[in-house]
């Protein structure tokens, strides 16, 4: 990596380099960084406690296979605690660079300014730990980091809570902390504005550490179980933002993605003809994949009969599942899918197939990484969803919004869409949560959240069934969903 910056082109969008003279005492900050590399902090226990939490959080949220760059890496201690195959570090202090290379020879450490460095490397994850408090131009910093992301990359940015500024200043006055030049202290709205200016958007965020003092047992309990709670989270020491590049217009020459629509079908004989007749063609090609197993009616025969008679543009195939449940059927269908974009369509047709192009458009335009429908916006037909089922869906939406730090209104709508490349990564990560979801809904939502995918919902009009009966048992399956939510809480929220 070199420390020069030229005009940067990203997916056809060109940004001109900005060279702005600093309005701060850069020499004082350089001395601060050099001293931090040479000396241990005065209140070393508290600092180690904080840095250990930052490192463990990054280790959890950054995908295991991501190519990682940390700007402002200092001694390289945080970067060294990640297990990713590619770990590059950048720091403006030659003292810090020398120390990092000596202490962590497995890392690739380069001297350079995060505002102006230029590299041909592109990264899936760029870590920016607390740099917003010391940099001369936060917008310029964010734009330069964006320039070094892969198309699906993420920036992992940490910053101190504005409310802790008096405590930091007091600790410097009392000699508990090395003094620093004046920091940038940013409110939540300041950061939101800067992200907007840099053409970035927040995928999710985590508020971390309510008790920064390393009190044995107590600190661990407070920081794990109390810090994530409403109200208390506003008092935490720092926040981790996960940022993605905002969607930009795709070049007209970009080839439209191929689409695979998977239909798990059990006891849906009467719906098969309408599924085929009403599924639209999307993208460069659309394949329709039926997966059937355990039907007590003539679903299999209906699929085979309609496939033999079909002469239209869809490419139709059929597979038999050996396992049980909708989740297993979806995995069978996705395993045989050849499309770039994978869709699930429930065979009961309560979500009209004619709605699928809406899902295709938001994905193809890059507005999100994962999308599913929400049935709880528009009025429903009278028999579409029973009252207790609706209450349960509303309850789970509140729970999931809290667990995932992304707003969700309807977690159990069967229409879900994900890129094939991301489905492979979700499948590879299933061991993190365990094989506990027979429906497949939570598998996909939890998996998408674990990979820091942006999640959106599209309001759809939910229809009555015209054939057959629901396969959902309100109380038995509701209890199972609560158990799965508890597992997710220990894996995603209270960690």
N, C-alpha and C positions, 0 to 999 in steps of 0.2 A: 504494500500500500504506500502511496506517496501523498505528500501533504499539499497537493494543489487541487483546485476545483475549477472545472470548466462547465460550460452549459451541459445540462444533464437531460437526456431524453428518456422518457418513461412511457411505453405503449403509445408512441406517437405524440405525447404531450411533452413539450420542451420547456424547461425552466432555465432562466438565465442565472448565472452565478451572481451572488451579491457579496461585495466586499465592504463591510461597514467598520469604520474605526471603533474600537471599544470605548465605552463611556464609563469605564471603571478602571481601577488600578490593576492592570493585568499582572504587573510585576509582583504585587502583593499576593495575588492568587497563585502565581507560579511558586512563590516561596512557601505558601501554605501547602501546596501539593508535594513539594520536595520534602518539607518537614514531616508530613504524614507518611511519606515513604521511608524516612530514616528513623522516626521515633514511634513508640507505641503511645496510644492515647492515655491521658491521665486516669480517666475512669474506665480502665480497660475492661472490667467485668461487664459493665453495661453496654459498652460498644460491641464487645464480642457477642453478647446476647442478641443485640439488634442485628448485627451482620449475619449471625447464624440463622436467624429467622428469615432474613432476605434471601440467603442462599438456599434454604430448604424450600421456600415458596417458589423461587425460580426453578429449582430442580423438579418440582411437582407440576408446574404449569407449562414449562417449555417441552414440546414433544421430544421424545428420546432421539429421534433421527434428524433433528433440525441442525442446520449449519449455523453456528452461533458466533456473533461478534459482540464484545462488550466494549463500549466507548467509555473513557474515563475509568479504566480497569484498575488503576492504582497498582498495588502489589500483586494483583492477580488472584487474591485469595478466594473471592467469590466465584470467579470463572473456573478456578481449579476444582471447585466442588461440584461442577456439572459433569455429567458423564457422556456428553455428546461427542460424536466422532470428530467434528471440526469445532475447535475453540480458538478463536482469534481475539486478541485484545489490542486496544489502542489507548495511549495515554500521552498527554502533552508534556509530562514531567520526565526528563531523561533519568532522574534518580529512581523514579517509580518503575520505569521500563527496565532498568538494570536490575533492580531488586526482584521484579517479577520473573525475569528470565533466569535469575539465579535460583529462586525458590521453587519455580515451577517450569522446569525445562521441557515438559510435554506440551506447553502452550506456545502459540505463536504470538509474540508481543511486538508491536510496532510503535514507534514514537510518532505522534502526529496530533493535530488539533481536530476535534470532532466537528467543528464548524466548517473546516475547509479541506479535510482529507479527501482523496479521490482514489478509488480502487476499482479494478475490473471485477472483483469478487462480488457476488450477490449472496445474501444471507436470508435464511428462513426465520431467524430470531436475532434481533438486535437489542441488547440490554443497555439501558440508560439509567443507571442507578444514582439518583439524587443529583444528577448533573444540571437539572433545571434551576437549581438554587445558586449555581456559581457561574453559569455560562453568560456571555455578554449579549447573546441574541438567541432566544429560545426558538423563535420561528425559523431562523436560519438553521439551527441545530436539527430541528424536526424535519425540515425539508431535505437536508443532506442525508439524514438517516433513511428517509423514505427512498432516496435515490439509490440506496444500496440494498434494498429489499428485493427478494424474489417476488413475482406477481402475487403469490399467496402468503408472503411473509408477514411477520408481526413485530411490532416494537413493544418491548416490555419496559415500561417507564415507572420508576418509583419516585415519590416525593413526600416530604414531611407535611404533616397536618399544620395548616396555618395557625391553629389554636395553640400549638406548642412553641411558637416563637418566644413568648416571655420566659418559658422554662429554659430554653436554649441560651438566651441572653443571660439569665440569672446564673446558670452553670458556668458560663464564661467569666462572669463577675466574681464568682466564688472560687475560681481557679480549678473547677472540676473538669473543665474542657478547654482545650487550646483555643484561643480566640481566632476568629477568621474575619476576613473583610466582610463588608455588608452583603448579606444574602438576598437573593430574590425570594420573597415569600408570596406564594400564589394562592388565591382562593379557588374554589371549585369552578366558579364562573370564569376566572382568568384562564385556567387551563382549557376549559371548553372552548373559549374563544381562540386560543392559540392552536388547538387541534383543528378547528374550522379553517383558520388562516393557512395552515400547512396542508390542507386537503386530506386530513386523517380523520378517522372516526373511531369511537370507543366500542370495542366488542364487549368488554366486561371490565369490572374492576373489583379489587379486594381491599378492604380496610383491615390493617394488621396491627397487632400489638397494643393492648390496652395498658399493660404493666411492663415498662421497659427495664425495671430493676430485676436482676436475675435472682429472685427469691425462690429457693428450691421448692418444688412441687406447686406452690401457690401460683407462681408466675405462669407455669405451664397450663394449669387449669383455667386461670382467668383469660389468658390469651387464646386458648383453644375454644372455650365454650361460651365466654361472655363477650369477647370482642366482636364476633360476627352479628350480635343481636341488634335489632333496631334501637335507635337512640344512642346506645353505648358505642356503636361503630363510629359515630361522629366524633368520639373522643380519642380514637386510636392514634398512634404515633405516625404511621405512614400509610400510604395507599399505593397499590400496584395497579397501573392501567395496562390493559392489553389493547393495542391500537392496530388497525388495518388501514390500508390505502383505500380512500374513497373511490367508488366506482367511477370510471372514466369511459367516455365513448370508445367503442371498439372500432378499429379500422374496418372499412367496408369489405376489404379483402379477406377478413377473418372467416374461416369456414364455420358454418353453423354446426353445433354439436349434434351427434346422433342420440336418440332418446330410446330408452328401454322402459316400458310400463309393465310392472309386475302385478299380477292379480292373484292373490291367494283366494282359492275358491273351494269352499266345503259346503255342501248342501245348498248350492246356488244354481241348480239346473235351469230354472226359469229366467235367470238374468243373463245367461251366457250370450244369447243372440243380441241383446241390446248392448252388452259390453263391446262386442266386436263392431256393431253398426255405429256406435256413438263415440268411440275413441278416436280423437282427431290425429291427423298426421302433424308432427312437430319436428323442427330442425331439419337436418339433411336426410334423416330417415327415422322411422318409428317402428320399433318392434314391440309386439304385445305378447307377454309371457304368462301363461296360465300355470299355476301350481296347485295341484289337487291331491288330497289324501284323506281317507276315512269318511267320504260322503256316504250317506244312507239313501240318497236319491240318485238320479241319473246324471249327475254333474259331469262325470268323466265322459260318458257317451255323448252328452250334448256338446262338450268341447270338441271332441273328435269329429262329430257330425258337422258342426259349423266350420271347423277348419277345412274340412274336405270341400265344402261348398263355397268357401270364400274366394273371391276373385279381385279384391281391392288392393290398395297400396300398402296396407300394413303387412309387416312380416310377423307371422304368428307361429308360436311354438308352445309346447305343452310338456310339463314334467310332473312326475309323481313324487311327493315327499315321503320319506321313510319315517321321519320323526313326527312330533305332534306340535300343534299350535301354530298360530299365525306367524310368530317370529321365526320359527323354523322354515315355514313356507317362503317367507321373504328372503331368507338367507339362501335357500335353494334357487330361487328365481334370480337373485343378484349374482350368484355364482355362475349362472349360465348367460347372463346379460352381456351384450357386446357394445352397449351404448356408452357414451361419455357421461350422460345424465340419467340417473336412475330414479324412477318414480314408483310409488305404491298407489294402487287404486283398489279400494274395497269393492268386492264383488256384489255387495248389496245395493250399489248404485245410490246410496243415500247422499253421497257427494257426486254430483253429475260429472261424467267424463268431459263434458264441454267446458268445465272450469280449468282443465289441465293447462291450456295455453297460458293462463295467468301465471302459473307456477314456472312454466318454461321461460317466460319473458324475464322475470326478476332474476332468475339464475343466469340466463344467457347474457344479460346486461351487466352482471357482476354486482348487483345491488346487495346480494347476500351470499353466504356459503351453503346455507341449508334453509329450507322453507317447508312449513306444513300449514294445513288449513286450520281455521278456527270457526267453529260452528256456533259460537256464542255471541255473535254481533247482530246478525239479522234475525228477524222472527223465524221460527221453525214451523214446519207443518205440524199439525196437531199430534200425530203419533210418532214423530221422528225420534224424540228422546223423552223417556219417562222422567218424572219430576225428581226422583231420588238420584237418577243418573246425572241429571243436570247439576244438582247440588254437589255431587261428588266431583264432577269435572271442574266446577268453580273452585272447590276446595283445593284440588290438586294444582290448579293454575296458580293460586296464591302460594302454595308450598314450593312449587318449582321456581317461581320468580325469586323467592327468597334463597333457595338453594343454589341457583345458577347465576345470580346477579344479572340476568337478562329477563326482560318482561315477557311473560308467556300467559296467554289467556285460555288456551285449550290444548292440553298435553296429549289427549287421547284421540284426536282426529286421525283417521286412518290414512289420509292423503299426505304423503311425505316425499320430499325430493332432495337428493344429495348427489354431488359429483361422484363418479365411480372412483376417482383417485382418492377422495376422502373416505369413501366407504371401505376401501382396502385398509386405510389407517385406523378407522373405527373398529373394524374386525380384528386387527392386530392388537388393539387395546382392550378387547373384551375381558381379558383376564384381570384387568384392574378392578372391575366391578364384580366379576363373577358371572357365571352362566345361570341367571336367575329370572330372566324375563321371557315368558312364553308368548307374549304379545308382540314384542319387537319395538314397541313405541319408546319405552324407556331406554332400551339399548341404543337407539339412534340419538335421542335427545341427550342422554348422558355422554355418549361418545362424542357428539358434536361439541358439547361444552368442554370436555376434556381436551379437545384439540383446538380450543379457542376459535371455533367457527362462529361467524356471525349468524344468529338465528332470527328469522322473520316469520310472521304469520300472515296468511291471506284470508280475509273473511270470505266464507262461502255460504251458500244457502243450503241448509240441511233438509233432505227430503225424507218422506215416509218410505219404508220398505214396500215394494210391490210384490215381493215373492219371499217365502221362507220366514224363518225366525232368527232373532239374534243369537249369537253363540256366547254372549257375555252373561255371566252370573253376577248380579249386582253386589251381593254381600261377600261371596267367596273370592271373587276376583278383586273386589275393593280392598279386602284385607291383604291380599297378595300385593297390591299396588302400594299400600302403606308400608309393608315390609321392604319393598324395593326402594321406596323413598328414604327409609331409615338407612339403608346401605349407602345410598348416594350422599346422605348428610355427613356420614363419617369419611367419605372419600373426597368430597368437593367443598364442603362448608366448614365443618368443625375439624380442622386439620392444623 
